[in-house]
């Protein structure tokens, strides 16, 4: 029945960009998601037409359901991860409940395998995407709220000037990104093309952001911060601030943003940052409320591929532990499947489907593995709510703690 009514395909031409614009404008009205989709179609770095998954009604030739694979590069302790975000998911109301999204998702999963993506991720609504294999794994969208009355009046001397970032500032912004990535285990890797998109084409959408640069008037000192046009809550949002910002500079930054908040009728500042970021810790010390985060929903398309990609990280963790020069096998038992990590003198020789018996085994359901392997929770924390998580021995437990310790992760946006 589905095949008789709908054509399942990928985007093929610029005409599809207009049709996608029409679909998403209708589905998400009054938000202008159509312009975002068309802008990404033509200008997003590394975007491909085949990344747009489309269901077209045969009788009318209208695009009635679609979403996009948004390509990212994340960095895990110096190792690049090939990441696919399922984004801008929309179906016209009268075509819902017919299995279109499930059918399109199968095509998406084929692409994950064909192009060897390490992770698939979603920022989407709660409770829906678990059926497609996505589960909460790393923090997203924090709410560190700072009432405006906590921000002192400007000091007598105006030490900093403020201006909007330009394309010419990309070398500095790349350097600032490097500092940010060094602060977190898992982070976003943005190259020159990403920054050019953010400073130009992205501004044509309501999801664009103002990137500000503040420069000391007397010293060679500068910092940057981001104010998104769109986001959750009624406050003025600050979603990126230089990791190397000083206490003095943050006061000037907050006073500058307080003025903008008043002008834009925003009742407070919202820092959408990791609790442990430099700016967050200082803001909380000034009286800002420590918030609670949402989370990225993550699926691992191929666990063997991801663990193989992570091998330099796992080897480094072993090297600096009591398991230095370890030889042996650690089995990860996901219940439906099992994977063996074969170690020879501290080197991860290979990652293979399990065979035979194994002394060191760690059992965990596959849906919980992203939150463990990406460092969001320890296995003991996960075990508190899921008692079926268990090591076969004390050594197995210590090996897992060594290979998958808790780490700080924070993802900066790229559109």
C-alpha positions in Angstrom: 0.0 0.0 0.0 2.8 2.4 0.9 4.6 1.8 -2.4 1.4 2.3 -4.3 0.8 5.7 -2.8 4.3 7.2 -2.2 7.6 7.4 -4.0 10.5 7.1 -1.6 13.6 8.8 -2.9 16.5 11.3 -2.3 16.7 14.9 -3.4 17.8 15.2 -7.0 17.8 18.9 -8.1 17.6 22.5 -6.9 13.8 22.2 -7.5 13.7 19.8 -4.6 15.1 22.5 -2.4 12.0 24.7 -3.1 9.7 21.7 -2.5 11.4 21.0 0.8 11.0 24.6 1.7 7.3 24.4 1.1 6.9 21.2 3.1 8.8 22.4 6.2 7.2 25.9 6.1 3.8 24.2 6.2 4.7 21.6 8.9 6.5 23.9 11.3 4.5 27.1 10.8 4.9 29.8 12.1 8.7 29.0 12.4 10.5 29.6 9.2 12.1 26.1 9.0 11.7 26.2 5.2 14.3 28.9 4.8 16.7 27.0 7.1 16.2 23.8 5.0 16.8 25.6 1.6 19.8 27.4 3.0 21.3 24.2 4.3 20.5 22.4 1.0 22.6 24.9 -1.0 25.2 26.1 1.4 25.9 23.7 4.3 29.4 22.4 4.2 29.7 18.8 3.0 25.9 18.6 2.4 24.9 16.2 -0.4 21.6 15.9 -2.2 21.4 12.3 -1.3 21.3 13.3 2.4 17.7 14.6 1.9 15.3 11.7 2.4 11.9 12.3 0.7 8.5 10.7 0.5 6.5 12.1 -2.5 2.8 11.5 -3.0 2.5 9.9 -6.4 -0.9 11.3 -7.3 0.0 14.9 -6.6 3.9 14.7 -6.8 4.0 16.8 -3.6 6.7 16.2 -1.1 4.7 15.2 2.0 7.4 13.9 4.4 11.2 14.4 4.6 14.2 14.9 6.8 17.9 15.5 6.3 21.2 13.9 7.3 23.3 16.8 8.6 27.0 15.8 8.5 29.2 16.8 11.5 32.7 16.1 12.6 33.0 15.6 16.4 36.4 15.2 18.1 36.9 12.7 20.9 40.3 13.4 22.6 41.9 14.2 19.3 40.3 11.5 17.2 37.8 12.7 14.6 34.3 11.0 14.6 32.1 11.0 11.5 28.7 12.0 12.8 25.3 12.1 11.1 22.5 14.2 12.6 18.9 13.3 11.7 17.4 16.8 11.4 14.4 18.8 10.2 12.1 15.8 10.5 8.6 16.7 9.2 5.4 15.0 7.8 2.3 16.7 6.7 -0.5 16.0 9.2 -2.8 14.0 6.9 0.1 11.7 5.9 1.1 10.8 9.5 0.7 7.4 10.9 1.3 5.6 7.6 4.9 4.4 8.3 6.6 7.1 6.1 9.2 8.0 8.8 10.0 4.4 9.5 10.5 3.8 5.7 12.7 6.9 5.4 14.7 5.9 8.5 15.6 2.6 6.8 17.1 4.5 4.0 19.0 6.7 6.5 20.4 3.6 8.2 21.7 2.3 4.9 23.5 5.6 4.4 25.1 5.4 7.9 26.5 2.0 6.9 27.5 2.9 3.3 29.4 6.1 4.4 30.7 4.6 7.6 29.4 7.1 10.1 30.6 6.5 13.7 27.6 8.0 15.4 24.0 9.0 14.5 22.5 11.8 16.7 19.3 13.7 17.2 18.4 16.8 19.2 14.7 16.1 18.8 11.6 15.8 21.0 11.6 13.3 23.9 10.0 9.9 23.8 9.8 9.4 20.0 13.1 8.4 18.6 13.9 5.5 21.0 11.9 3.4 18.5 14.6 4.1 15.9 17.5 3.2 18.3 18.4 6.6 19.7 19.0 7.0 23.4 20.2 9.9 25.7 23.9 10.0 26.0 25.6 13.4 26.4 24.5 16.8 27.7 22.6 19.3 25.5 20.9 22.6 26.2 21.8 23.9 29.6 19.9 26.6 31.5 22.3 28.6 33.8 20.1 31.6 34.4 21.5 35.0 35.5 19.1 37.7 36.7 20.0 41.1 35.3 20.2 42.7 38.8 23.3 40.5 39.6 25.3 42.2 36.9 27.0 45.3 38.3 27.0 48.6 36.5 29.9 49.3 34.1 33.2 50.2 35.6 34.6 53.7 35.3 37.1 52.7 32.6 35.7 51.0 29.5 38.5 48.5 28.8 36.8 46.5 26.0 35.3 47.3 22.7 32.7 45.0 21.0 32.1 44.2 17.4 30.4 41.5 15.3 32.7 38.9 13.9 33.6 38.9 10.2 34.9 36.3 7.8 38.3 37.9 8.4 38.2 36.7 12.0 38.0 33.0 11.1 41.7 32.3 11.9 41.1 33.6 15.4 37.8 31.7 15.8 39.6 28.5 14.7 42.1 29.1 17.4 39.4 29.7 20.0 37.8 26.4 18.9 41.0 24.6 19.5 41.1 25.9 23.1 37.5 24.8 23.6 38.2 21.3 22.2 41.1 20.9 24.6 38.8 21.6 27.5 36.3 18.8 26.7 36.7 15.1 25.9 34.0 15.2 23.2 33.5 18.4 21.2 32.6 19.8 17.8 35.3 20.2 15.2 34.5 23.2 13.0 36.8 24.0 10.0 37.1 27.2 7.9 34.1 26.2 5.8 31.9 25.7 8.9 32.8 29.1 10.2 32.2 30.8 6.8 28.7 29.3 6.8 28.0 30.5 10.3 29.2 34.0 9.6 27.4 34.3 6.2 24.7 32.0 4.9 23.4 31.0 8.3 22.5 34.6 9.0 19.8 34.4 6.3 17.8 32.0 8.6 16.1 32.7 11.9 18.4 30.1 13.4 21.5 32.2 12.7 23.6 33.7 15.5 25.5 36.9 16.3 29.1 36.1 16.9 30.7 38.9 18.9 34.4 39.7 19.5 35.5 41.8 22.4 39.0 43.3 22.3 40.9 45.0 25.1 41.7 48.6 24.2 45.2 48.6 25.7 46.4 45.0 25.5 46.5 42.3 22.8 43.6 40.4 24.4 40.4 39.3 22.7 37.5 36.9 23.4 34.4 35.8 21.5 30.8 34.9 22.4 27.7 33.8 20.6 24.1 35.1 20.9 21.6 32.9 19.0 18.5 34.4 17.5 16.4 31.5 18.4 16.3 29.2 21.5 14.5 27.9 24.5 13.4 30.2 27.3 12.6 33.9 27.5 16.2 35.0 28.4 19.0 36.4 26.2 21.0 33.3 25.3 24.8 33.0 25.4 25.7 29.7 23.9 29.4 30.0 23.4 32.0 32.0 25.3 35.8 31.8 24.9 37.2 29.1 27.3 40.2 31.3 28.1 38.1 34.3 29.2 39.2 36.1 32.3 37.1 37.1 35.3 37.5 40.8 34.4 36.6 40.3 30.8 33.5 38.2 31.7 32.2 41.2 33.8 32.4 43.4 30.7 30.8 40.8 28.6 27.9 40.3 31.0 27.3 44.1 31.2 27.3 44.3 27.4 24.8 41.5 27.2 22.6 43.0 30.0 22.2 46.1 27.9 21.2 44.0 24.9 18.8 42.0 27.0 17.1 45.2 28.2 16.8 46.5 24.6 15.3 43.2 23.5 13.0 42.9 26.5 14.7 39.8 27.8 14.3 39.4 31.6 17.6 37.5 32.2 20.7 36.0 30.6 20.7 32.3 29.9 24.1 30.6 29.6 23.7 27.6 27.4 27.1 26.2 28.4 28.5 23.2 30.2 28.5 23.6 34.0 32.3 23.2 34.0 33.0 25.7 31.3 35.2 28.6 32.4 32.4 31.2 32.0 29.8 29.0 33.7 31.8 28.4 36.8 32.5 32.2 37.1 28.8 33.1 36.4 27.6 30.6 39.1 30.1 32.1 41.5 28.5 35.5 40.8 25.1 34.1 41.7 23.7 32.6 38.5 21.4 29.6 39.0 22.9 26.2 38.1 20.6 24.6 35.7 19.7 21.2 34.4 20.6 19.9 30.9 18.6 18.0 28.3 20.7 15.5 26.3 21.7 14.4 22.8 20.0 11.2 21.7 22.6 8.9 20.1 22.8 5.7 18.2 25.9 3.7 17.3 25.4 2.3 13.8 28.3 -0.1 14.1 29.9 -0.8 17.6 32.9 -2.6 16.1 33.6 0.3 13.8 33.3 2.9 16.6 35.5 1.0 19.0 38.1 0.5 16.3 38.0 4.3 15.6 38.5 4.9 19.3 41.5 2.5 19.6 44.1 5.3 20.0 42.1 6.8 22.9 41.6 3.4 24.5 45.3 2.5 24.2 46.3 5.9 25.8 43.9 5.3 28.7 45.4 1.9 29.2 48.9 3.2 29.0 48.4 5.6 31.9 46.7 3.0 34.1 47.6 -0.1 36.2 46.9 -2.1 33.0 49.9 -0.7 31.1 51.1 -3.4 28.6 48.0 -5.4 29.2 47.5 -8.6 27.1 44.1 -10.3 27.1 40.5 -10.1 25.9 37.7 -8.0 27.3 34.3 -9.1 26.1 31.4 -6.6 25.8 28.2 -8.5 26.1 25.3 -6.6 24.6 23.0 -9.6 25.1 21.9 -9.8 21.5 25.5 -9.5 20.2 28.9 -9.8 21.8 32.2 -8.1 20.9 35.7 -8.9 21.9 38.5 -6.4 22.4 41.8 -8.3 21.9 44.8 -6.6 23.6 48.5 -7.4 23.1 51.0 -5.5 25.3 48.7 -2.5 25.6 47.8 -2.4 21.9 44.3 -3.0 20.8 45.0 -5.6 18.1 41.5 -5.9 16.9 37.8 -5.7 17.7 35.8 -8.7 16.5 32.5 -10.5 17.1 32.9 -12.7 20.1 33.9 -16.4 19.9 34.1 -19.1 22.6 34.5 -18.3 26.3 36.0 -15.2 27.8 37.1 -14.7 31.4 36.7 -10.9 31.5 33.2 -10.0 30.4 31.1 -6.9 30.9 27.4 -7.0 30.2 25.4 -3.9 29.2 22.4 -3.4 26.9 23.4 -1.8 23.6 21.0 1.2 24.2 23.1 2.2 27.2 26.5 1.8 25.7 26.7 5.3 24.1 26.3 7.0 27.5 29.1 4.8 28.9 31.6 4.9 26.0 31.3 8.6 25.5 31.9 9.2 29.2 28.5 10.7 30.2 28.0 8.1 33.0 30.0 5.5 34.9 28.9 1.9 34.7 28.0 2.1 38.4 25.7 5.1 37.8 24.0 3.3 35.0 23.7 0.1 37.0 21.7 2.0 39.6 18.7 2.2 37.3 19.6 -0.9 35.2 20.8 -3.8 37.4 21.4 -6.1 34.4 24.6 -4.1 33.8 27.4 -6.2 35.4 31.1 -7.1 35.2 32.1 -10.8 35.5 34.9 -10.0 37.9 36.7 -7.3 39.8 39.3 -7.1 37.0 36.6 -6.8 34.4 35.1 -3.9 36.4 38.4 -2.1 36.7 39.2 -2.6 32.9 35.8 -1.0 32.0 36.4 1.9 34.4 39.9 2.4 32.8 38.7 2.3 29.2 35.4 4.2 29.7 35.9 6.8 32.5 33.5 9.7 33.1 34.5 12.7 30.8 33.2 16.2 30.0 31.4 16.6 26.7 29.9 19.7 25.1 28.8 20.2 21.5 28.9 23.6 19.8 26.3 24.1 17.0 27.3 24.4 13.4 24.2 26.0 11.9 
